């Protein structure tokens, strides 16, 4: 029993010693990690302010190191903080680990557009893999699809210049979409399509300020065999990156 008590006391002393070391540690500087598949840089300043660089977005705030945990913006919930172990900052809830090694944080990089793609290259079924917006490329499974305006992980099937799209019906409306092929890409003027459909239905979009809606949709193939579907509405663009859908398993012969 005495040995057990001694062991427990020793463990408690180690924990307290670790916390004291962390409390006085210098954690200022740049920390690198990945979040939702994209590289992020966290800069901790000596005045307890921070900047989080995510793609083209820079988010400022304040932080505090207490009991070995870095709390952000006054949040006192340890589950939302980052545990400092001397070399890393870890938040298990968000599955984020920051290190001082920039090379250890590898973000998702998209391939260049294949401008020489032919119409027949688009044919087949596709399933969404990534979402690209504001300079960030995110794994589509890392965030709730509802936050992307989707009802499910998007999928598309292309036959000729006809595209069937699932999961993004609220953005694109009609299904299927008859698109135009030119310069190695498929595209459609969704604003014009909406205006024509509304006119046929006797609706007056001018009263809603939607009579001149600038909204386009297009599909381009990338050089690595993936496809990028972009939706541009009034200058704001979001892209859904698709990979070929897995081939259906063949049914064994009877």
PESULSUL-V961009 format. One record per pair of residues at least 12 apart in sequence whose C-alpha atoms are under 6 Angstrom apart, sorted by sequence separation. I is the first residue (numbers start at 1). J is the second residue. If there is no record, write none. Layout:
i: [I | I]
j: [J | J]
This chain:
i: [30 | 41 | 49 | 50 | 61 | 70 | 154 | 164 | 218 | 228 | 30 | 40 | 49 | 69 | 154 | 163 | 217 | 228 | 29 | 40 | 48 | 49 | 69 | 163 | 217 | 227 | 29 | 48 | 69 | 152 | 162 | 216 | 227 | 28 | 68 | 151 | 162 | 216 | 226 | 28 | 150 | 215 | 226 | 28 | 150 | 161 | 215 | 214 | 214 | 191 | 191 | 191 | 190 | 128 | 190 | 128 | 189 | 127 | 188 | 126 | 188 | 126 | 187 | 125 | 187 | 125 | 186 | 124 | 186 | 124 | 185 | 123 | 185 | 123 | 22 | 19 | 19 | 33 | 33 | 32 | 118 | 31 | 32 | 117 | 31 | 32 | 39 | 116 | 31 | 38 | 115 | 32 | 37 | 38 | 34 | 33 | 32 | 56 | 55 | 55 | 38 | 38 | 37 | 36 | 37 | 36 | 133 | 36 | 114 | 132 | 113 | 114 | 131 | 113 | 114 | 131 | 112 | 113 | 131 | 111 | 112 | 130 | 111 | 129 | 128 | 129 | 128 | 127 | 126 | 127 | 126 | 126 | 127 | 126 | 125]
j: [42 | 53 | 61 | 62 | 73 | 82 | 166 | 176 | 230 | 240 | 43 | 53 | 62 | 82 | 167 | 176 | 230 | 241 | 43 | 54 | 62 | 63 | 83 | 177 | 231 | 241 | 44 | 63 | 84 | 167 | 177 | 231 | 242 | 44 | 84 | 167 | 178 | 232 | 242 | 45 | 167 | 232 | 243 | 46 | 168 | 179 | 233 | 233 | 234 | 213 | 214 | 215 | 215 | 154 | 216 | 155 | 216 | 155 | 216 | 155 | 217 | 156 | 217 | 156 | 218 | 157 | 218 | 157 | 219 | 158 | 219 | 158 | 220 | 159 | 68 | 67 | 68 | 97 | 98 | 98 | 184 | 98 | 99 | 184 | 99 | 100 | 107 | 184 | 100 | 107 | 184 | 102 | 107 | 108 | 105 | 105 | 105 | 135 | 135 | 136 | 137 | 138 | 138 | 138 | 139 | 139 | 238 | 142 | 221 | 239 | 221 | 222 | 239 | 222 | 223 | 240 | 222 | 223 | 241 | 222 | 223 | 241 | 223 | 241 | 241 | 242 | 242 | 242 | 242 | 243 | 243 | 244 | 245 | 245 | 245]
